[in-house]
Amino acid sequence: MKKVTYLIISFLLFSFFQSKAQVTSLHEDFTSCVGGIPTGWTKYSVTGSDTWSCTTVGYVGKAAQMSGYSGGGNNTNEDWLISPLVNLNTTLAPMLSFWSRTKYAGNFIQVLISYNYAGTGNPNAATWTALPVVLPTSNSDVWFLSGPINLTAYNSAPMYIAFKYTSTTVAAATWKIDDVNINNGTLIVSKKFMNVGQAGVGGNSTPETFTFNMSAISTSFDVDVPAPFEISKNGVNYSNTLNYTSAAGGVTQTVYVRISPTITDKVYRKKLTFSYNGNLMNESIQLLGTSLPDSKTLRVFNWNMRWFGDPSNCACDTNLARLNATKLLKEINADIYCLQEIVNVNQIASITAALGPNYSYVVSPFCSGVTSPASGFYASCQKLGYIYNTNKIDNLGTFGLLASTYPADTSAYNCFSSGRFPFILKAKLKLASGNADTVIFANIHAKASSTLSDYNRRVCGTQKMTDSLNALFPGKKVIVIGDFNDYLEGSAVTGQTVSPYQYLLNSGYTGITLPSLFAGQTTFVFSTDHIIDNVVASSALYPFYADSSCFIFTESESFIESYANTTSDHIPVMSYFKFNFPNGIKEAQLYGTQRYFKLVNPSSSNLEIYSDFFTNQVCKLRIVDITGKLLLNKEIRFNQDYYKESISGIQTGLYWVEISNGQHRSVEKWLVK
């Protein structure tokens, strides 16, 4: 009778466990984490009042967190975080991996599996087996990847996986868990981001390569990429999908990647993915490519590097931060890098050297509270700087905007965070067919923080900067770029609905990084849905912005391991500008040093010309738009030193005006507003 009863109970228990909701794979990034557990997970507190909770500061995004420290002291706790029931019966080589992080002294977590946990209630009523797991060093406070842990020996029946936390009144560590994955075999991919470069419509870019190794393939393994990107096994035959059979299992494979665009002047960002037996795997590669012509395009990169080179303030390994920054700048392959929060200039020099012999750098000789490199505080303060491609840019000079007003006038000094003035770079572009143009870069790191005083200082700084730029560079191509520490629309300051940069936007400048409040987009990793690192173009420059080419380089968080902890708390911003040089007309008067005429600039549809040189002469007048289209070609005669031409229907924008008399030819820019 006892034996029969035992069999019935065993059957009922087996049926109960099999009826529980099961999953056949596990890919938990804690995005749906609410109250410490995602859907399908269980948390159970055996001892103590502290429990697993949800934190927004995970390896990427959210994570689960447990600490036995509360109420001002350490507490005795035993708390479990338990996965859904996982059935790996059909998995050939299940591999478990996860990211964890620990801070403060205390016990290590345990990673356990059970075949007979009831799914609810005290887990100590079940039988648990500890898995052989390597965990981060005690109190290391860095993200650590554990695994892959081979679960093949344990996949005979459905199982639960648990993270068991314990603490005492003597020591209570904080533990975080993120990205818990079970993959069928171990997939190792050599890259997480690839910039495959540029190709024109109908052409193909020079292929880039990556490698992968899938430890076990039972039936089918696929690599997929969306158009216009293409992939190949041999660099000859390209498609959007590559299929691999069991023969490729455990053998390193090389994949060629290129872009074959069908739309002109476009920037493409897509994801290359891996699938096993039709199931999408967790690994992927972010791709970047463009159909913008390299010979006419300026690629502009904006990044706050977070106390770069200062170990105490960045709370990071500065050598690792330098290596990560070098990797990031190399991969994005910009023509000019506009950088903020540079502390160690030697580190910037090292990055520049690593980019190649065609790159150069310049760092501001001033910063907050410091007006000269001779100051004893210069080496430890946050500076502004540029790294630029000398094949594309000639540095015509740099200076601190408004710096000359100090100390006679302290207002601009105060408004720009005690002397962190905009750092100006006059960049002569060396683009298509030797044609030249000039762009004025104004790199800013505005006053930080969110008090009303901080807001008012940003307002003040914006007004002074705008007036100075418009006075020094009227009608010129100007880009204001950097860490604005506030929005271009509205404000991060409570009670303020008007952007502190509204004066700039009302004075002939357009925000390329608008809208500032954008769901899922941020340039500061510890916030959401708003943009404080911005790109703003003057009316003369904005027509050259490649439409929809500006993007927040979120890929940095995926291909730089533990990006926010090792590298920066700001996410870079990338934008592209395309310069068309119509009919060989260059940026300004290039025929001798004398300017033969002047324009009323900017103006409306009335073109007004003044010239002492062409007085009472018959001349040829030509007007060309930025695409090279000839709008006007006629003979004119100056009445004394003045000529006026009314052009009906002309659109707002930038034009080139050419006047010649057979012996002399002169070109000037005309801005129509």
Secondary structure, DSSP 8 states (H G I E B T S, - for coil): -HHHHHHHHHHHHHHHHHHS-EES-EEE--TT-BTTB-TT-EEEEEESS---EEES-SSSS-EEEEE-EETTEE--EEEEEE--EE--TT-SSEEEEEEEEEESS----EEEEESS--SSS-GGGS--EE-------TT--S-EEEEEEE-GGGTTS-BEEEEEEEE-SS---EEEEEEEEEEES-EEES-SEEEEEE--TT-----EEEEEEES--SS-EEEE--TTEEEESSSSSEESEEEE-GGGTTS-EEEEEEE--SSSS-EEEEEEEEEETTEEEEEEEEEEEE-S-GGGEEEEEEEEEEEET-HHHHTS-HHHHHHHHHHHHHHHT-SEEEEEEE--HHHHHHHHHHH-TTEEEEE-S-BTTBSSTTSTTGGGS-EEEEEEETTTEEEEEEEETTGGGTTT--HHHHHTTTT---EEEEEEEE-GGG-EEEEEEEEEE---S-SHHHHHHHHHHHHHHHHHHHHHSTT-EEEEEEE-SS-SSS-SSTT--S-TTHHHHTTTEEETT--SB-TT--SBTTS-SB--EEEEEETTTGGGB-TT--EE-THHHHHSTTHHHHT-SB--EEEEEE---GGG--SS--SSS----EE-SSBSSEEEEE-STTTT-EEEEEEEETTS-EEEEEEEE-BTTEEEEE-TT--SEEEEEEEE-SS-EEEEEEEE-
